[in-house]
Amino acid sequence: MAQRKVLMCGSFILFVIFVLSFVCPQQSSAEAGKEQIRVLALLPLTGPAAPHGKYLLHGFELYQEDFPDSNITLSVQDSQSNPKTAMSILTQEIARKRPSVVISAMSHVSKPVIIKTDDEGIFTFLVLSTSEKIIEGHPNVQRVFPPTINNIEPIALYARERFGRISILYSNEEFGLSNQEKFISIYSSGKNTVLQSIGYSPGDKDVRTLVQKALIGEPQAVYVTGFESTYMGLIRTLKELRYGGTVLAESAFCNPQVRKAIGEASEGVIFSGTEVELTQPPTPLVHKFVERYKKKYGRDAMHFPAVTYDTLAIIEEISKRGGTFSQETLQSIQSWQGIAFETQFLPGGECRIPCVPILHQGGKNILVGSH
């Protein structure tokens, strides 16, 4: 009887081993088949551009909410709006566990990042970066953000048709320099004059003197470009000095937190943005995104989170197709219908995202020409 029990127990153990030999390999194979994509995101969560970085982060959160089983392993690191900090993080992450893809924000931060990732053969997506020069000659980079031409053209054309004399105040770094150069190239003609083009350093406290210089010659409009406290102070000071002309701005002004910090001086500013910034979204797609964002975060939407959401979606799509991360792969996609707007991929890692001129009036953002 005891011998019979031993035989039965032994048979049961063999049966369990037999079953596990089939089940366990299948589970391991399934897990191995889902290759994880390590994505390192360098965002300005602190420092001068922190208000913009938080909007970028929200796009990642919305994507992870929609796709909890994504095969993207996302590591978000704070660049502190500083290229040296970003480079230190990037070097450490490459040594620790090499990322498959890097997402980098801000032109002046991304400039050295692109050089490093190029050398390492790591593909990089640029968000919150408009400068066209920083990607020239770099094969391992793709912008997913309105470039300088899309960002500046709407307001530069608006100014060219209406104002014969303007002054410019620009931040003396990649973003501001790129915007200033493109604005002048579009605006300038035989009848138009740029009275002053004055550079300032981010963090500059003497905004009153800068504005007083810009107002010499009585410009009909003043174009202000930048992204941090000095930028906001310049627009406020124009109001304080009772400037009666038009103030022009671009993508930084899209941020509702920036407009809130500028206060009453935001009234009447004409800026460049996407349809996401309009108080009355023109399409159901934009309306759905705007309403969802406002419900979740309790604040008005802008296009920054839509860009980071789409970037993760694009990365995952390329992975699912079994493709490599390259400019050629993105050009083969041609265009991407994102969560709020379409992005067209162009040669050389460039893209096109349509922007429009917008008037901020009475607390609303109105398409210029529709009011």
Secondary structure, 3 states (H helix, E strand, C coil): CHHHHHHHHHHHHHHHHHHHHHHHHHHHHHHHHCCCEEEEEEECCCCCCHHHHHHHHHHHHHHHHHCCCCCEEEEEEECCCCHHHHHHHHHHHHHHHCCCEEEEECHHHHHHHHHHHHHHCCEEEEECCCCCHHHCCCCCEEECCCCHHHHHHHHHHHHHHHCCEEEEEEECCHHHHHHHHHHHHHHCCCCCEEEEEEEECCCCCCHHHHHHHHCCCCCCEEEEECCCHHHHHHHHHHHHCCCCCEEEECHHHHCHHHHHHHHHHHCCCEEEECHHHCCCCCCHHHHHHHHHHHHHHCCCCCHHHHHHHHHHHHHHHHHHCCCCCCHHHHHHHCEEECCCCEEEECHHHCEECCCEEEEEECCEEEECCCC
